[in-house]
């Protein structure tokens, strides 16, 4: 865990900066540098992915929705090698066909297909109507707490992707949500979370597995339309379609 003393009731930006600084200063951060402004890559990310892959939620999942960031690259590769279909969102959900499908039966080079650039080249871009039901979601995180709270890099796309999947009935309240992080990203204080924030059911670090209590944060049941600004609605075609529906 971070060795820095937490501020009293810190807000999300304060926590992000503290964790980014700590990962960089401790030498735990890995390429790409700096860790600031992104889902930070960390030492032994592959070990954290291996711990996740030992869990029953992983073993039972045939279809995984994963984030595209560097620390979860080992998760995506391990999923394909285990015969699991992987879905990744198109950056900023900017296209009508807003998901990339990585089918292990259709791919030859799993290492290339699971990078950010490779997923666009080798994956199949599909619309929401062509996405299979998701058995497990893997999210990237800047910070998490032992009670399941999560903070991302601040753009809100991970939570929005979850909300869209709920609206489309591709996930439900029983679909497990996991993340892989370094131990230093697991903070001691309770994180500030809102109604749109998706709590974690499973936290995998290189050292351990954390299973938050199920009576912690409630997960959103769909899109919180009142929280979306007009420019985001205009930029994301699937939101326009769902709102019209």
C-alpha positions as YAML, in Angstrom:
chain: A
units: angstrom
residues:
- id: 1
  name: UNK
  ca: [0.00, 0.00, 0.00]
- id: 2
  name: UNK
  ca: [1.01, 3.60, -0.39]
- id: 3
  name: UNK
  ca: [3.24, 4.82, 2.40]
- id: 4
  name: UNK
  ca: [1.98, 8.38, 2.18]
- id: 5
  name: UNK
  ca: [-0.41, 9.61, 4.85]
- id: 6
  name: UNK
  ca: [-3.91, 10.01, 3.36]
- id: 7
  name: UNK
  ca: [-5.46, 13.45, 3.44]
- id: 8
  name: UNK
  ca: [-8.61, 13.89, 5.49]
- id: 9
  name: UNK
  ca: [-11.62, 13.11, 3.29]
- id: 10
  name: UNK
  ca: [-9.68, 13.56, 0.02]
- id: 11
  name: UNK
  ca: [-11.51, 13.98, -3.26]
- id: 12
  name: UNK
  ca: [-10.93, 11.88, -6.37]
- id: 13
  name: UNK
  ca: [-8.35, 14.17, -8.04]
- id: 14
  name: UNK
  ca: [-6.32, 14.29, -4.83]
- id: 15
  name: UNK
  ca: [-6.31, 10.52, -4.51]
- id: 16
  name: UNK
  ca: [-5.36, 10.06, -8.16]
- id: 17
  name: UNK
  ca: [-2.40, 12.41, -7.87]
- id: 18
  name: UNK
  ca: [-1.25, 10.76, -4.66]
- id: 19
  name: UNK
  ca: [-1.34, 7.28, -6.15]
- id: 20
  name: UNK
  ca: [0.31, 8.35, -9.42]
- id: 21
  name: UNK
  ca: [3.07, 10.13, -7.49]
- id: 22
  name: UNK
  ca: [3.57, 7.12, -5.25]
- id: 23
  name: UNK
  ca: [3.80, 4.63, -8.12]
- id: 24
  name: UNK
  ca: [6.32, 6.83, -9.88]
- id: 25
  name: UNK
  ca: [8.37, 7.65, -6.79]
- id: 26
  name: UNK
  ca: [8.49, 4.05, -5.57]
- id: 27
  name: UNK
  ca: [9.67, 2.70, -8.92]
- id: 28
  name: UNK
  ca: [6.58, 0.48, -9.22]
- id: 29
  name: UNK
  ca: [5.28, 2.25, -12.34]
- id: 30
  name: UNK
  ca: [6.09, 0.66, -15.69]
- id: 31
  name: UNK
  ca: [5.91, 1.87, -19.31]
- id: 32
  name: UNK
  ca: [4.16, 3.94, -20.54]
- id: 33
  name: UNK
  ca: [5.51, 6.88, -18.54]
- id: 34
  name: UNK
  ca: [4.58, 8.95, -16.71]
- id: 35
  name: UNK
  ca: [1.82, 7.05, -14.89]
- id: 36
  name: UNK
  ca: [-0.08, 10.31, -14.45]
- id: 37
  name: UNK
  ca: [-3.20, 10.89, -16.51]
- id: 38
  name: UNK
  ca: [-3.69, 7.22, -17.35]
- id: 39
  name: UNK
  ca: [-4.56, 3.82, -15.92]
- id: 40
  name: UNK
  ca: [-1.05, 3.21, -14.60]
- id: 41
  name: UNK
  ca: [0.96, 0.18, -15.60]
- id: 42
  name: UNK
  ca: [2.75, -1.50, -12.70]
- id: 43
  name: UNK
  ca: [5.40, -4.06, -11.83]
- id: 44
  name: UNK
  ca: [4.18, -7.66, -11.80]
- id: 45
  name: UNK
  ca: [0.96, -6.89, -13.67]
- id: 46
  name: UNK
  ca: [1.28, -10.38, -15.17]
- id: 47
  name: UNK
  ca: [1.32, -11.91, -11.69]
- id: 48
  name: UNK
  ca: [-1.88, -10.04, -10.80]
- id: 49
  name: UNK
  ca: [-3.46, -11.39, -14.00]
- id: 50
  name: UNK
  ca: [-2.43, -14.90, -13.00]
- id: 51
  name: UNK
  ca: [-4.10, -14.49, -9.62]
- id: 52
  name: UNK
  ca: [-7.27, -13.31, -11.31]
- id: 53
  name: UNK
  ca: [-7.18, -16.31, -13.64]
- id: 54
  name: UNK
  ca: [-7.20, -18.65, -10.64]
- id: 55
  name: UNK
  ca: [-10.60, -17.39, -9.48]
- id: 56
  name: UNK
  ca: [-13.89, -19.19, -10.22]
- id: 57
  name: UNK
  ca: [-15.40, -16.08, -11.83]
- id: 58
  name: UNK
  ca: [-12.65, -16.23, -14.44]
- id: 59
  name: UNK
  ca: [-12.82, -19.98, -14.94]
- id: 60
  name: UNK
  ca: [-16.58, -19.86, -15.49]
- id: 61
  name: UNK
  ca: [-16.48, -16.94, -17.95]
- id: 62
  name: UNK
  ca: [-16.64, -17.58, -21.68]
- id: 63
  name: UNK
  ca: [-16.95, -13.92, -22.63]
- id: 64
  name: UNK
  ca: [-15.01, -11.06, -21.04]
- id: 65
  name: UNK
  ca: [-15.29, -7.31, -21.50]
- id: 66
  name: UNK
  ca: [-11.90, -5.75, -20.79]
- id: 67
  name: UNK
  ca: [-10.38, -2.29, -20.82]
- id: 68
  name: UNK
  ca: [-7.60, -1.56, -23.35]
- id: 69
  name: UNK
  ca: [-4.96, -0.22, -20.95]
- id: 70
  name: UNK
  ca: [-1.40, -1.50, -20.54]
- id: 71
  name: UNK
  ca: [-1.69, -3.08, -17.05]
- id: 72
  name: UNK
  ca: [-4.54, -5.31, -18.25]
- id: 73
  name: UNK
  ca: [-2.66, -6.50, -21.36]
- id: 74
  name: UNK
  ca: [-1.72, -9.77, -19.58]
- id: 75
  name: UNK
  ca: [-5.40, -10.26, -18.71]
- id: 76
  name: UNK
  ca: [-6.48, -9.91, -22.33]
- id: 77
  name: UNK
  ca: [-3.77, -12.26, -23.59]
- id: 78
  name: UNK
  ca: [-4.51, -14.86, -20.95]
- id: 79
  name: UNK
  ca: [-8.21, -14.71, -21.79]
- id: 80
  name: UNK
  ca: [-7.63, -15.43, -25.48]
- id: 81
  name: UNK
  ca: [-5.21, -18.23, -24.68]
- id: 82
  name: UNK
  ca: [-7.89, -19.75, -22.45]
- id: 83
  name: UNK
  ca: [-10.34, -19.70, -25.35]
- id: 84
  name: UNK
  ca: [-12.39, -16.78, -24.05]
- id: 85
  name: UNK
  ca: [-13.89, -14.13, -26.32]
- id: 86
  name: UNK
  ca: [-12.77, -10.61, -25.39]
- id: 87
  name: UNK
  ca: [-14.69, -7.41, -26.06]
- id: 88
  name: UNK
  ca: [-13.07, -3.98, -25.83]
- id: 89
  name: UNK
  ca: [-14.80, -0.65, -26.31]
- id: 90
  name: UNK
  ca: [-13.83, 1.53, -29.25]
- id: 91
  name: UNK
  ca: [-11.95, 4.58, -27.86]
- id: 92
  name: UNK
  ca: [-14.45, 7.07, -26.45]
- id: 93
  name: UNK
  ca: [-17.30, 4.94, -27.88]
- id: 94
  name: UNK
  ca: [-17.12, 7.24, -30.87]
- id: 95
  name: UNK
  ca: [-18.50, 4.85, -33.51]
- id: 96
  name: UNK
  ca: [-21.91, 3.30, -34.07]
- id: 97
  name: UNK
  ca: [-20.13, -0.06, -33.95]
- id: 98
  name: UNK
  ca: [-18.65, 0.77, -30.58]
- id: 99
  name: UNK
  ca: [-17.07, -2.55, -29.55]
- id: 100
  name: UNK
  ca: [-14.13, -4.59, -30.79]
- id: 101
  name: UNK
  ca: [-14.55, -8.36, -30.69]
- id: 102
  name: UNK
  ca: [-11.49, -10.55, -30.27]
- id: 103
  name: UNK
  ca: [-12.47, -14.15, -31.01]
- id: 104
  name: UNK
  ca: [-9.66, -16.60, -30.22]
- id: 105
  name: UNK
  ca: [-10.86, -18.91, -33.01]
- id: 106
  name: UNK
  ca: [-10.37, -16.15, -35.59]
- id: 107
  name: UNK
  ca: [-6.96, -14.90, -34.43]
- id: 108
  name: UNK
  ca: [-3.46, -16.27, -34.94]
- id: 109
  name: UNK
  ca: [-1.28, -13.77, -33.07]
- id: 110
  name: UNK
  ca: [-2.82, -13.17, -29.64]
- id: 111
  name: UNK
  ca: [0.06, -10.95, -28.53]
- id: 112
  name: UNK
  ca: [-0.46, -8.54, -31.42]
- id: 113
  name: UNK
  ca: [-4.26, -8.61, -31.26]
- id: 114
  name: UNK
  ca: [-4.42, -7.59, -27.61]
- id: 115
  name: UNK
  ca: [-2.42, -4.35, -27.86]
- id: 116
  name: UNK
  ca: [-4.32, -1.09, -28.28]
- id: 117
  name: UNK
  ca: [-3.30, -0.69, -31.93]
- id: 118
  name: UNK
  ca: [-3.48, -4.40, -32.65]
- id: 119
  name: UNK
  ca: [-7.04, -4.76, -31.36]
- id: 120
  name: UNK
  ca: [-8.20, -2.21, -33.93]
- id: 121
  name: UNK
  ca: [-6.29, -4.04, -36.68]
- id: 122
  name: UNK
  ca: [-7.16, -7.64, -35.83]
- id: 123
  name: UNK
  ca: [-10.42, -7.30, -33.92]
- id: 124
  name: UNK
  ca: [-13.85, -7.19, -35.50]
- id: 125
  name: UNK
  ca: [-15.73, -3.96, -34.90]
- id: 126
  name: UNK
  ca: [-19.34, -4.71, -33.97]
- id: 127
  name: UNK
  ca: [-22.43, -2.86, -32.88]
- id: 128
  name: UNK
  ca: [-24.15, -3.49, -29.54]
- id: 129
  name: UNK
  ca: [-26.67, -5.82, -31.15]
- id: 130
  name: UNK
  ca: [-23.84, -8.19, -32.10]
- id: 131
  name: UNK
  ca: [-22.23, -8.33, -28.64]
- id: 132
  name: UNK
  ca: [-22.66, -11.58, -26.70]
- id: 133
  name: UNK
  ca: [-23.76, -11.57, -23.08]
- id: 134
  name: UNK
  ca: [-20.78, -10.70, -20.88]
- id: 135
  name: UNK
  ca: [-19.75, -13.14, -18.15]
- id: 136
  name: UNK
  ca: [-17.01, -11.04, -16.52]
- id: 137
  name: UNK
  ca: [-15.93, -7.40, -16.71]
- id: 138
  name: UNK
  ca: [-12.30, -6.43, -16.09]
- id: 139
  name: UNK
  ca: [-11.69, -2.73, -15.43]
- id: 140
  name: UNK
  ca: [-8.54, -0.69, -15.12]
- id: 141
  name: UNK
  ca: [-8.10, 1.40, -11.98]
- id: 142
  name: UNK
  ca: [-5.99, 4.18, -10.54]
- id: 143
  name: UNK
  ca: [-7.05, 3.41, -6.97]
- id: 144
  name: UNK
  ca: [-9.31, 0.92, -5.22]
- id: 145
  name: UNK
  ca: [-10.39, 0.34, -1.65]
- id: 146
  name: UNK
  ca: [-10.95, -2.90, 0.21]
- id: 147
  name: UNK
  ca: [-14.69, -2.23, 0.31]
- id: 148
  name: UNK
  ca: [-14.89, -2.26, -3.50]
- id: 149
  name: UNK
  ca: [-14.64, 1.43, -4.29]
- id: 150
  name: UNK
  ca: [-12.80, 2.32, -7.50]
- id: 151
  name: UNK
  ca: [-11.35, 5.46, -9.03]
- id: 152
  name: UNK
  ca: [-10.39, 5.56, -12.70]
- id: 153
  name: UNK
  ca: [-8.40, 8.19, -14.55]
- id: 154
  name: UNK
  ca: [-11.30, 10.63, -14.46]
- id: 155
  name: UNK
  ca: [-12.92, 10.47, -17.89]
- id: 156
  name: UNK
  ca: [-15.81, 8.24, -16.85]
- id: 157
  name: UNK
  ca: [-15.80, 5.91, -19.83]
- id: 158
  name: UNK
  ca: [-15.41, 2.67, -17.87]
- id: 159
  name: UNK
  ca: [-18.51, 3.37, -15.79]
- id: 160
  name: UNK
  ca: [-20.39, 4.58, -18.88]
- id: 161
  name: UNK
  ca: [-19.52, 1.40, -20.78]
- id: 162
  name: UNK
  ca: [-20.92, -0.63, -17.90]
- id: 163
  name: UNK
  ca: [-24.10, 1.45, -17.86]
- id: 164
  name: UNK
  ca: [-24.57, 0.95, -21.60]
- id: 165
  name: UNK
  ca: [-24.13, -2.81, -21.22]
- id: 166
  name: UNK
  ca: [-26.78, -2.76, -18.45]
- id: 167
  name: UNK
  ca: [-29.19, -0.80, -20.65]
- id: 168
  name: UNK
  ca: [-28.66, -3.37, -23.42]
- id: 169
  name: UNK
  ca: [-29.16, -6.24, -20.93]
- id: 170
  name: UNK
  ca: [-25.75, -7.68, -21.80]
- id: 171
  name: UNK
  ca: [-24.81, -7.64, -18.11]
- id: 172
  name: UNK
  ca: [-26.94, -7.67, -14.97]
- id: 173
  name: UNK
  ca: [-26.51, -7.18, -11.24]
- id: 174
  name: UNK
  ca: [-24.89, -10.61, -10.92]
- id: 175
  name: UNK
  ca: [-22.17, -10.05, -13.53]
- id: 176
  name: UNK
  ca: [-18.85, -9.91, -11.63]
- id: 177
  name: UNK
  ca: [-16.59, -6.89, -12.07]
- id: 178
  name: UNK
  ca: [-12.88, -7.28, -11.39]
- id: 179
  name: UNK
  ca: [-9.71, -5.21, -11.56]
- id: 180
  name: UNK
  ca: [-5.97, -5.88, -11.41]
- id: 181
  name: UNK
  ca: [-3.82, -3.36, -9.56]
- id: 182
  name: UNK
  ca: [-0.58, -3.11, -7.62]
- id: 183
  name: UNK
  ca: [-0.83, -3.38, -3.85]
- id: 184
  name: UNK
  ca: [0.15, 0.29, -3.60]
- id: 185
  name: UNK
  ca: [-3.05, 1.20, -5.43]
- id: 186
  name: UNK
  ca: [-5.19, -0.33, -2.67]
- id: 187
  name: UNK
  ca: [-5.82, 2.65, -0.42]
- id: 188
  name: UNK
  ca: [-6.80, 2.62, 3.24]
- id: 189
  name: UNK
  ca: [-9.50, 5.25, 3.20]
- id: 190
  name: UNK
  ca: [-13.06, 4.96, 1.92]
- id: 191
  name: UNK
  ca: [-13.20, 6.31, -1.61]
- id: 192
  name: UNK
  ca: [-15.72, 8.95, -2.67]
- id: 193
  name: UNK
  ca: [-18.14, 7.19, -5.03]
- id: 194
  name: UNK
  ca: [-21.29, 8.31, -6.79]
- id: 195
  name: UNK
  ca: [-24.40, 6.58, -8.08]
- id: 196
  name: UNK
  ca: [-22.75, 6.06, -11.48]
- id: 197
  name: UNK
  ca: [-19.58, 4.45, -10.06]
- id: 198
  name: UNK
  ca: [-19.28, 0.68, -10.52]
- id: 199
  name: UNK
  ca: [-17.96, -1.18, -7.44]
- id: 200
  name: UNK
  ca: [-15.48, -4.03, -7.71]
- id: 201
  name: UNK
  ca: [-16.40, -7.60, -6.78]
- id: 202
  name: UNK
  ca: [-12.84, -8.84, -7.13]
- id: 203
  name: UNK
  ca: [-9.48, -7.08, -6.73]
- id: 204
  name: UNK
  ca: [-6.36, -8.94, -7.84]
- id: 205
  name: UNK
  ca: [-2.91, -7.68, -6.89]
- id: 206
  name: UNK
  ca: [0.42, -9.47, -7.33]
- id: 207
  name: UNK
  ca: [0.21, -10.35, -3.61]
- id: 208
  name: UNK
  ca: [-3.40, -11.29, -2.90]
- id: 209
  name: UNK
  ca: [-7.07, -11.42, -3.84]
- id: 210
  name: UNK
  ca: [-9.49, -9.00, -2.19]
- id: 211
  name: UNK
  ca: [-13.20, -9.82, -2.19]
- id: 212
  name: UNK
  ca: [-15.21, -6.82, -0.95]
- id: 213
  name: UNK
  ca: [-18.31, -7.49, 1.10]
- id: 214
  name: UNK
  ca: [-21.42, -7.73, -1.11]
- id: 215
  name: UNK
  ca: [-23.29, -5.15, 0.97]
- id: 216
  name: UNK
  ca: [-20.90, -2.36, -0.03]
- id: 217
  name: UNK
  ca: [-21.53, 0.09, -2.87]
- id: 218
  name: UNK
  ca: [-24.59, -0.48, -5.04]
- id: 219
  name: UNK
  ca: [-23.92, -0.73, -8.75]
- id: 220
  name: UNK
  ca: [-25.83, 1.39, -11.27]
- id: 221
  name: UNK
  ca: [-28.78, -0.29, -12.97]
- id: 222
  name: UNK
  ca: [-28.33, 1.66, -16.20]
- id: 223
  name: UNK
  ca: [-27.43, 5.06, -17.58]
- id: 224
  name: UNK
  ca: [-27.77, 8.07, -15.29]
- id: 225
  name: UNK
  ca: [-29.02, 10.41, -18.02]
- id: 226
  name: UNK
  ca: [-29.05, 13.46, -15.77]
- id: 227
  name: UNK
  ca: [-25.28, 13.20, -15.34]
- id: 228
  name: UNK
  ca: [-24.49, 13.23, -19.06]
- id: 229
  name: UNK
  ca: [-23.59, 16.52, -20.71]
- id: 230
  name: UNK
  ca: [-24.98, 17.38, -24.14]
- id: 231
  name: UNK
  ca: [-21.60, 17.19, -25.87]
- id: 232
  name: UNK
  ca: [-21.07, 13.61, -24.69]
- id: 233
  name: UNK
  ca: [-24.53, 12.63, -25.90]
- id: 234
  name: UNK
  ca: [-23.72, 14.14, -29.28]
- id: 235
  name: UNK
  ca: [-20.35, 12.39, -29.52]
- id: 236
  name: UNK
  ca: [-21.53, 8.85, -28.72]
- id: 237
  name: UNK
  ca: [-23.97, 7.35, -31.23]
- id: 238
  name: UNK
  ca: [-25.09, 4.47, -29.01]
- id: 239
  name: UNK
  ca: [-26.23, 6.95, -26.36]
- id: 240
  name: UNK
  ca: [-28.33, 8.77, -28.90]
- id: 241
  name: UNK
  ca: [-29.97, 5.51, -29.93]
- id: 242
  name: UNK
  ca: [-30.62, 4.40, -26.35]
- id: 243
  name: UNK
  ca: [-32.10, 7.75, -25.39]
- id: 244
  name: UNK
  ca: [-34.47, 7.68, -28.36]
- id: 245
  name: UNK
  ca: [-35.53, 4.19, -27.36]
...
